[in-house]
Amino acid sequence: MGSGKSARSESQRKRIAKTAPAPAAPAVAGLTPVAAATLPAIIGAELAHDVAIMQNVLQEVRSMRSISRGQVATLEACLESAHRIAMQSQQISRLASGRLRQSHERLPLDTIVNDVLNGMTLRFKLGGYEVTHRLRPVEVIVDPGLLLGLVQVAIDWSADQGQRLQVRLDVKNWPEHAELAIKSSQSVALSQAASGEEKVRDDLNWQLLLQTAMAMGVTVDRVVAVDHTMLSIEFPRTVRQIEGLMAIDMESNSGISSGHSSTFLTEARPLAGHRVLLVSADAGVIGELKAVCDSMGLTLDVCPTSAGAVRHCEADMPHLIVVEERLRDHQFEELRADIVRSDVNFPVVEITRAPNILEMSNWMGDSVSRISRDSLRAHLPSFLVMELAKIG
């Protein structure tokens, strides 16, 4: 009886994939043979799905000789999905090229995870998600842009696996590494409908997650059971508290030797001297932005209109643009489109007057960070750090 129960338990829990950094290896050695073989098929399958939907809508439009709002919405959703596939494919290629420059900074992982969850509040609400989290304060030393992208794609992938998400951030006792774990499961009704099936999506999100993790030197592990999927990400470069002093766990398999610890701690990208353009005529907003930029050593220029912003960028391109929501008009969007064509990662932060808005952009150039007017002083510095980390 005991061996039979053990066999059943083993069949219900199956380890699917794991990536671990090789000691002293380059950050990215290119696509793995499996990824190189399967990636074109994954991209083709996802594009084929959207193309099939668009073809059906076009056939309906031709037969009816009219188009409804619902059909327009369907086409827009498919185009948005195709755009996402294109951006993710480009990002995977960039990660696999081995030419990605990273800046290693000490970052509050719990704050970043919480910000990403807050930014997905609307999606969770519309999708009927139940999300709970328990985040232990912990700091890791990684590239800011890659970390933000990793957390976003991890939550995106997990959300595709089930509508009940349990997010946990803790520190393993030995070795003392930060571990982000996301458990995905369906509602009781959906779980019963899918009883006996073990399904997991090896989609473009998963491939991007693996490539990002490989570039950062972190470990990704997933376990699929009948009633849930568990994704865990382990960070070897974790800051830990020892007798009141901060130290870094220097394991041999992390790729960092103890002799490089002081150099590693000083590798953070300097922010001083970066130029920020603010598009605003609000004296209060200008004052708060100036205080934040002065404290971070950033240079602030101000334009009261989008037309002025266009002229300013033609004369002197900034490293980042902050724009008030009411000034993000057609002219500004044309300016942003021109900039993104030459620099897909160019950062833009929008200030909105709606309360409790904290939406961090992804790191593939297809979204804009948004922050509430009343949250500037508390959260804008971290937003600027994350956004500036995306620039080359």
Secondary structure, 3 states (H helix, E strand, C coil): CHHHHHHHHHHHCEEEEEECCCCCCCCCCCCCHHHHHHHHHHHHHHHHHHHHHHHHHHHHHHHHCCCCHHHHHHHHHHHHHHHHHHHHHHHHHHHHCCCCCCCCEEEEHHHHHHHHHHHCHHHHHHHCCEEEEEECCCEEEECHHHHHHHHHHHHHHHHHHCCEEEEEEEECCCCCCEEEEEEEECCHHHHHHCCCCCCCCCCHHHHHHHHHHHHHCCEEEEEECCCCEEEEEEECCEEEEECCEEEECCCHHHCCCHHHHHHHHCCCCCCCCCEEEEECCCHHHHHHHHHHHHHHCCEEEEECCHHHHHHHHHHCCCCEEEEEHHHCCHHHHHHHHHHHHHCCCCCEEEEECCCCCEECCCCCCCCCEEEEHHHHHHHHHHHHHHHHCCCC
